[in-house]
Amino acid sequence: MLQKTQSKAHSSTNYMSIIDGMNAATTAMTAQAHRMNTVAGNIANLNTVASSPEQAHKARLVTFKTIYQGEAQTVVVRNIVESTAPNRPIFDPNNPLADAQGYIYASNVNREEQMADLISAQQSYEANAQVAKTLKNLAISTIKSIKSNQ
């Protein structure tokens, strides 16, 4: 037994098992890895251009949903949404993609926001990896303790 939890979703007081905690940590790691991959795709398309705002790359944003795995709370990817920020028009009449007014349209990816999101996702991933490692070590110590008392 690890941690006593009381939640609205779980009306009675229960105890979170080591397995629940490990499952929650690894599920959150998977969600954060998906977030990092999405950010990487946004950064890869940072400098792309198109003939119209509709064709230009739109930054993708990962949204999460909180769930329970046993008695442990974690997150999973709810969905991926496109940013509603406008694409940046660039006047470049010599570009073969230019529209009739001479504009091309850059992606709406904001480099600074993406880097901040990437750092946040990486830190969340690492924190959950540390939780999983700590719980694994706790389980090993518990098993060793039980074996030595037999």
Contacts in CASP RR format, 6 or more apart in sequence:
PFRMAT RR
TARGET T0000
AUTHOR 0000-0000-0000
METHOD contacts of the structure
MODEL  1
MLQKTQSKAHSSTNYMSIIDGMNAATTAMTAQAHRMNTVAGNIANLNTVA
SSPEQAHKARLVTFKTIYQGEAQTVVVRNIVESTAPNRPIFDPNNPLADA
QGYIYASNVNREEQMADLISAQQSYEANAQVAKTLKNLAISTIKSIKSNQ
1 15 0 8 1.000
1 16 0 8 1.000
1 17 0 8 1.000
2 15 0 8 1.000
2 16 0 8 1.000
2 17 0 8 1.000
2 18 0 8 1.000
2 20 0 8 1.000
2 21 0 8 1.000
2 135 0 8 1.000
2 138 0 8 1.000
3 15 0 8 1.000
3 16 0 8 1.000
4 13 0 8 1.000
4 14 0 8 1.000
4 15 0 8 1.000
4 16 0 8 1.000
5 13 0 8 1.000
5 14 0 8 1.000
5 15 0 8 1.000
5 16 0 8 1.000
5 71 0 8 1.000
5 72 0 8 1.000
5 73 0 8 1.000
6 13 0 8 1.000
7 68 0 8 1.000
7 71 0 8 1.000
7 73 0 8 1.000
9 68 0 8 1.000
10 68 0 8 1.000
10 71 0 8 1.000
14 71 0 8 1.000
15 71 0 8 1.000
16 70 0 8 1.000
16 71 0 8 1.000
16 72 0 8 1.000
17 70 0 8 1.000
17 71 0 8 1.000
18 135 0 8 1.000
18 138 0 8 1.000
18 139 0 8 1.000
18 142 0 8 1.000
20 69 0 8 1.000
20 70 0 8 1.000
20 71 0 8 1.000
20 72 0 8 1.000
21 69 0 8 1.000
21 72 0 8 1.000
21 131 0 8 1.000
21 132 0 8 1.000
21 135 0 8 1.000
22 132 0 8 1.000
22 135 0 8 1.000
22 136 0 8 1.000
22 139 0 8 1.000
23 69 0 8 1.000
23 70 0 8 1.000
23 72 0 8 1.000
23 74 0 8 1.000
24 69 0 8 1.000
24 72 0 8 1.000
24 73 0 8 1.000
24 74 0 8 1.000
25 74 0 8 1.000
25 128 0 8 1.000
25 129 0 8 1.000
25 131 0 8 1.000
25 132 0 8 1.000
25 135 0 8 1.000
26 128 0 8 1.000
26 132 0 8 1.000
27 67 0 8 1.000
27 69 0 8 1.000
27 74 0 8 1.000
27 75 0 8 1.000
27 76 0 8 1.000
28 74 0 8 1.000
28 75 0 8 1.000
28 124 0 8 1.000
28 128 0 8 1.000
29 125 0 8 1.000
29 128 0 8 1.000
29 129 0 8 1.000
29 132 0 8 1.000
30 76 0 8 1.000
31 62 0 8 1.000
31 64 0 8 1.000
31 74 0 8 1.000
31 75 0 8 1.000
31 76 0 8 1.000
31 77 0 8 1.000
32 121 0 8 1.000
32 122 0 8 1.000
32 124 0 8 1.000
32 125 0 8 1.000
32 128 0 8 1.000
33 125 0 8 1.000
34 62 0 8 1.000
34 77 0 8 1.000
35 62 0 8 1.000
35 77 0 8 1.000
35 117 0 8 1.000
35 121 0 8 1.000
36 118 0 8 1.000
36 121 0 8 1.000
36 122 0 8 1.000
36 125 0 8 1.000
38 60 0 8 1.000
38 61 0 8 1.000
38 62 0 8 1.000
38 80 0 8 1.000
39 114 0 8 1.000
39 117 0 8 1.000
39 118 0 8 1.000
39 121 0 8 1.000
40 118 0 8 1.000
41 60 0 8 1.000
42 59 0 8 1.000
42 60 0 8 1.000
42 107 0 8 1.000
42 109 0 8 1.000
42 114 0 8 1.000
43 109 0 8 1.000
43 111 0 8 1.000
43 114 0 8 1.000
43 118 0 8 1.000
45 57 0 8 1.000
45 107 0 8 1.000
45 109 0 8 1.000
46 107 0 8 1.000
46 109 0 8 1.000
46 111 0 8 1.000
46 114 0 8 1.000
47 106 0 8 1.000
47 107 0 8 1.000
48 56 0 8 1.000
48 57 0 8 1.000
48 106 0 8 1.000
48 107 0 8 1.000
49 56 0 8 1.000
49 90 0 8 1.000
49 95 0 8 1.000
49 97 0 8 1.000
49 104 0 8 1.000
49 105 0 8 1.000
49 106 0 8 1.000
49 107 0 8 1.000
50 56 0 8 1.000
50 57 0 8 1.000
50 87 0 8 1.000
50 97 0 8 1.000
50 104 0 8 1.000
50 105 0 8 1.000
51 97 0 8 1.000
51 98 0 8 1.000
51 99 0 8 1.000
51 104 0 8 1.000
51 105 0 8 1.000
52 99 0 8 1.000
52 105 0 8 1.000
53 86 0 8 1.000
53 87 0 8 1.000
53 89 0 8 1.000
53 105 0 8 1.000
55 105 0 8 1.000
56 87 0 8 1.000
56 105 0 8 1.000
56 106 0 8 1.000
56 107 0 8 1.000
56 108 0 8 1.000
57 87 0 8 1.000
57 107 0 8 1.000
57 108 0 8 1.000
57 109 0 8 1.000
58 82 0 8 1.000
58 83 0 8 1.000
58 87 0 8 1.000
58 107 0 8 1.000
58 108 0 8 1.000
59 82 0 8 1.000
59 83 0 8 1.000
59 85 0 8 1.000
59 107 0 8 1.000
59 108 0 8 1.000
59 109 0 8 1.000
59 110 0 8 1.000
59 114 0 8 1.000
60 80 0 8 1.000
60 81 0 8 1.000
60 82 0 8 1.000
60 83 0 8 1.000
61 80 0 8 1.000
61 81 0 8 1.000
61 82 0 8 1.000
61 83 0 8 1.000
62 77 0 8 1.000
62 80 0 8 1.000
63 77 0 8 1.000
63 78 0 8 1.000
63 79 0 8 1.000
63 80 0 8 1.000
63 81 0 8 1.000
64 75 0 8 1.000
64 76 0 8 1.000
64 77 0 8 1.000
64 78 0 8 1.000
65 75 0 8 1.000
65 76 0 8 1.000
65 77 0 8 1.000
65 78 0 8 1.000
66 73 0 8 1.000
66 74 0 8 1.000
66 75 0 8 1.000
67 73 0 8 1.000
67 74 0 8 1.000
67 75 0 8 1.000
67 76 0 8 1.000
68 74 0 8 1.000
83 108 0 8 1.000
83 109 0 8 1.000
85 108 0 8 1.000
85 110 0 8 1.000
86 108 0 8 1.000
87 105 0 8 1.000
87 106 0 8 1.000
87 107 0 8 1.000
87 108 0 8 1.000
88 105 0 8 1.000
88 106 0 8 1.000
88 107 0 8 1.000
88 108 0 8 1.000
89 103 0 8 1.000
89 104 0 8 1.000
89 105 0 8 1.000
89 106 0 8 1.000
90 103 0 8 1.000
90 104 0 8 1.000
90 105 0 8 1.000
90 106 0 8 1.000
91 102 0 8 1.000
91 103 0 8 1.000
92 98 0 8 1.000
92 102 0 8 1.000
92 103 0 8 1.000
92 104 0 8 1.000
93 102 0 8 1.000
95 102 0 8 1.000
95 104 0 8 1.000
97 104 0 8 1.000
98 104 0 8 1.000
END
